[in-house]
């Protein structure tokens, strides 16, 4: 069981992820709706894994990922992306992302990726 922080400005996306992850035995320790909140919650909660939406208001997922990796170079961050964001995915890998999830979510794909990263 992993402690997971979910970062997504979409309430629906957070709910879907939370349901899939809790059904598979993981604990959701927190949720954030933008990159600034993500950094604060990451520092406070020290999750085993963070799911990070790339496109968010205030501070996007890429900027937030960079800051989180600065705080903890071993942080495990899985970027969540809509189809067609290839260039952002390349940047995310450069900044230290562990893996990617694409929307719309598929439960089996999410669990497989999380198990691989952990």
Protein Blocks (a to p, Z undefined) as FASTA:
>chain_A
ZZdddddfblklmmmmmmmmmmnopacfbdcfbfklmmmmmmmnopabdcddfbdghiaf
klmmmmmmmmommbccdddddehilmmmmmmmmnopabdcdddddfklmmmmmmmmZZ
